[in-house]
């Protein structure tokens, strides 16, 4: 029964029977196709209905030869093309034509060039058989099949259609998602969902705390780590419960941090209350977002094509990778290494704290506040932290400008960082390994990142090296003593600030809208095979409401995070469990539910009470998880596949759908334009003008529109389309088959006009070329047996012909 789990539903058997008998003088062959398939007990090893029977009987003396013929026939029946021929063949000629086509594609290995006893490993990816169904052509020279394409391939789905009514799109989103609400909870009862929760919880904690720390530095403690944790938990829980696409994970963004810095500096320069003005801007932003929802503005998402979507996604992934490596380099400043070390002088190395050469009045005041006088400070006995607090200087050959050399911490952090990345990648692919049963391998793959974090935490604890650890606030109260959990939108500011706040709110609205909707487009890709639909209007509505709530409570603003959302989707991929031995599992879709996102942010809110356990997690391990998420999220982005084509000879290029219809040089130009846009986005994101980053993302839509003047509509439909590759190939082949069928019918009509009568049944016409056979004296007996209960008289009927 374990083997039956590997067999997909609807499978049928082909039985090959050979033997020697004493009443025949020459061999006789029969190829039988049953209609319908019949379960023949005792013949097949597994209870699978039999569709084909191949029978070979012959005189004694040639048993090994009969056996090899049977093996050859079994091999024929496993071939995809001959398999179709056998189902649709009308007579002996069709079968022989299918055999000829198979032999044309067979690779012959000379007996002296290889060892027939060795086992040939099955390929990781089964090669496509599409080339056998069409004549070979150079890239960009395929027949203009694309001209017959429906221009509505990239049309907006029902969720992006304008309704013409106030909140019409929102109402339709609610009606579309409400029937799936119970299944969103029921479908979460899986071990894979638990693995996703543990993985994303660890992955979300560090950026939220880091963002809170940076926000605390930028706002002088008005908003810091505890506010960031509370805001992320509150917004994430609400979004997971009520959003149209709960697979999206909310997080903080760089432009928001830049905006907060600019706003705080503005308030400080003009003596305004920062939290009150921020609340006013947040409420205006929430109001403008609700207006966008009311007017079905999310329908504009249909203009965000693959060009814009992939440039944005690639940028965010690269930023994740860059920041992970940057944080590792920052550890080199906190834990410096002596690169001019002399091993013979290790016993002479020392580092001590000494008073500053020129103590300013500010430093003297700091000494007095700590209870010391300039003459009473025991400089030589101070530890590192006290020396830094008292603004002392580190002196000695074992010191750098910022403190003693600490090489072991830096190098151990590097080991933790890269080991986390490689171990996570290895365990994620463990399901394809040969070790352990399938369930064990799948469980290890699902819990790959969590297992890696636990292993690295244990190793770090056993080593005892004081690596930097995750710092989680341990008290649930506002960071600043001068504020509470509710903020007055006016406060001490003049009344006109309530009106002026609408201007910066316009920029924030664009920022929120673009970040949210581009990430939603990426998550709702057709490649992900989502079955429960999406809700762009409902998503934006929940984000707008929670943005207003966070503004009133003085919490950071959160919006869809691209890399975290992609990682969430990747962790919930469902693959087929019924595959033949050696066959790669097929992607079936995503486990769509709400519970994983809900639990991730509930745990995040409870982190304040789990400080004793979280303090053991080394920060380099979390940086390694960031690197893993950034690299793994790059997979499936067509933009990087096209970049690889620059250094790939034509004969080694993969069978990509757009290479069939677009010349290679135009593909390169399209890629260069997209690459240029990506570089410009990176420059703006890294500069002081990062606050206008959403405007530049919006500009990509217009740049894409300008490409209409250089590329034809047909070329852009292949290069810039959200339709998944595999589906487009299947549709392409269906259209080719339709054209071939039309050609066959036209030839039949011409033959009838010439007085030839060719009889075919109405269905299952064989669409392969029939080759002329010459010099063949062998006859094959073909039997068509009908055992259906609808046969006249209730008995089987058979037709035999040569």
Secondary structure, 3 states (H helix, E strand, C coil): CCCHHHCCCCCCEEEEEEEECCCCCCCEEEEEEEEEEECCCCCCCCCCCEEEEEEEEECCCCHHHHHHHHHHHHHHHHCHHHHHHHHHCCCHHHHHHHHHHHHHHCCCCCCCCCCCCCCCCCCCCCCCCHHHHCCCCCCCCCCCHHHHCCCCCCCCCHHHCCCCCCCHHHHHHHHHHHCCHHHHHHCCCCHHHHHHHHHHHHHHHHHHHHHHHHHHHHCCCCCCHHHHHHHHHHHHHHHHHHCCCCCCCEECCHHHHHHHHHHHHHHHHCCCCHHHHHHHHHHHHHHHHHHHHHCCHHHHHHHCCHHHHHHHHHHHHHHHHHHHHHHHHHHHHHCCCCCCCCHHHHHHCCCEEECCCCCCHHHHHHHHHCCCCCCCCCHHHCCHHHHHHCCCEEECCCECCCCECCHHHHHHHHHHHHHHHHHHHHHHCHHHCCCCCHHHHHHHHHCHHHHHHHHHHHHHHHHCCCCCECCCCCCCCCCCCCCCCCCCCCCCCCCCHHHHHHHHHHHHHHHHHHHHHHHHHHHCCHHHCCCCCCCHHHHHHHHHHHHHHHHHHCCCCCEECHHHHHHHHHHCEEECCCCCCCCCCCEEEECCCCHHHHHHHHHHHHHHHHHHHHCCCEHHHHHHHHHHHHHHHCCCCHHHHHHHHHHCCHHHCCCCHHHHCCCHHHHHHHHHHHHHHHHHHHHHHHCCCHHHHHHHHHHHHHHHHHHHHCCCHHHHHHHCCCCCHHHHHHHHHHHHHHHHHHHHHHHHHHHHHCCCCCCCCCCCCCCCCCCCCCCCCCCCEEEEEECCCCCHHHCCEEEEEC
